[in-house]
């Protein structure tokens, strides 16, 4: 009795399978331009050509995922540092307040800076949502 082996790997595509091949000749300058676009976008050559042909020059504003992740990593680290600083300042302010040495001017200054921080963080969230929408649409 023969056992049926389960197929491993990705299941075959039923629709949308790409079966057509095109070829194009490029000059050295055109090829260099293609390589530059490929490097900037973070996509493979086929995907760059496909997007440019099908979507036109709008596809020039592609987002390089590697660069985006690198930038988000840096932003996350900065937000972590800012959060640590805010916690330390708040803790110090509470100690001074318990001792009766916290000046109202310092509280007002801290509240103004904290408000600026919150506004900046909200702007960052808006920009990140915009980037995600752009990535979803491409």
C-alpha positions in Angstrom: 0.0 0.0 0.0 1.4 3.3 -1.1 1.2 6.4 1.2 0.3 9.7 -0.4 3.0 12.2 0.4 1.9 15.6 1.4 3.3 18.3 -0.9 5.5 20.7 0.9 6.1 24.3 -0.1 4.0 27.0 -1.4 0.7 25.9 -3.0 0.4 26.5 -6.8 -1.2 29.7 -7.9 -4.6 29.3 -9.4 -5.1 32.8 -10.6 -2.7 35.7 -11.3 0.2 33.5 -12.2 2.7 35.3 -14.3 3.5 33.3 -17.4 4.5 36.0 -20.0 8.1 37.1 -20.5 9.2 40.3 -22.1 12.7 41.3 -23.1 14.2 44.7 -23.6 17.6 46.0 -24.6 19.0 49.0 -22.7 22.0 51.2 -23.2 24.6 51.3 -20.5 23.2 54.6 -19.2 19.7 53.2 -19.2 20.8 50.1 -17.4 22.7 52.2 -14.8 19.5 54.2 -14.3 17.5 51.0 -13.8 20.1 49.8 -11.2 19.9 53.1 -9.4 16.1 52.9 -9.2 16.3 49.3 -8.1 18.8 50.2 -5.3 16.8 53.2 -4.2 13.5 51.3 -4.1 14.7 48.1 -2.5 12.8 46.0 -5.1 14.1 43.5 -7.5 14.6 44.5 -11.1 11.5 42.7 -12.4 9.2 44.4 -9.9 10.7 47.8 -10.7 10.1 47.3 -14.4 6.6 45.9 -13.8 5.6 48.8 -11.6 7.0 51.4 -13.9 5.3 49.9 -17.0 2.0 49.3 -15.3 1.8 52.4 -13.1 4.0 54.9 -14.8 6.1 57.6 -13.1 4.0 57.4 -10.0 5.9 54.3 -9.1 9.1 56.4 -8.7 8.1 57.3 -5.2 8.6 53.7 -3.9 9.5 53.2 -0.3 12.6 51.2 0.4 11.5 48.8 3.2 15.1 48.4 4.5 15.6 52.1 4.8 12.2 52.6 6.4 12.9 49.9 9.0 16.3 51.4 9.7 14.7 54.9 10.2 11.9 53.5 12.3 14.5 51.7 14.5 16.2 55.0 15.1 12.9 56.7 15.9 11.9 54.0 18.3 15.2 54.4 20.1 14.8 58.1 20.4 11.2 57.7 21.7 12.6 55.3 24.3 15.2 57.8 25.4 12.6 60.6 25.6 10.3 58.4 27.6 13.2 57.7 30.1 14.0 61.4 30.4 10.3 62.2 31.0 10.1 59.5 33.7 13.3 60.8 35.4 12.1 64.4 35.3 8.7 63.4 36.7 10.3 61.4 39.5 12.6 64.2 40.4 9.7 66.7 40.3 7.7 64.5 42.7 10.6 64.3 45.1 11.0 68.1 45.0 7.2 68.5 45.4 7.2 66.4 48.6 10.0 68.5 50.0 8.1 71.7 49.1 10.9 72.9 46.8 9.1 72.6 43.4 8.7 76.0 41.9 5.5 76.8 39.9 7.7 78.2 37.1 9.4 74.9 36.6 6.1 73.1 36.6 4.8 75.5 33.9 8.0 75.1 31.9 7.8 71.3 32.1 4.2 71.2 31.1 4.9 73.4 28.0 7.8 71.1 27.0 5.7 68.0 27.6 2.9 69.5 25.5 5.5 70.1 22.7 6.6 66.5 23.0 3.0 65.2 22.7 2.4 67.3 19.6 5.6 66.1 18.0 4.6 62.5 18.8 1.1 63.0 17.3 2.7 64.4 14.1 5.0 61.4 13.9 2.0 59.1 14.3 0.2 60.9 11.4 3.3 60.6 9.2 3.7 56.9 10.0 0.0 56.3 9.1 0.5 58.1 5.9 3.6 56.0 5.0 1.7 52.8 5.8 -1.2 53.9 3.6 1.2 54.7 0.7 2.9 51.3 1.1 -0.5 49.6 1.1 -1.5 51.4 -2.1 1.6 50.4 -4.0 
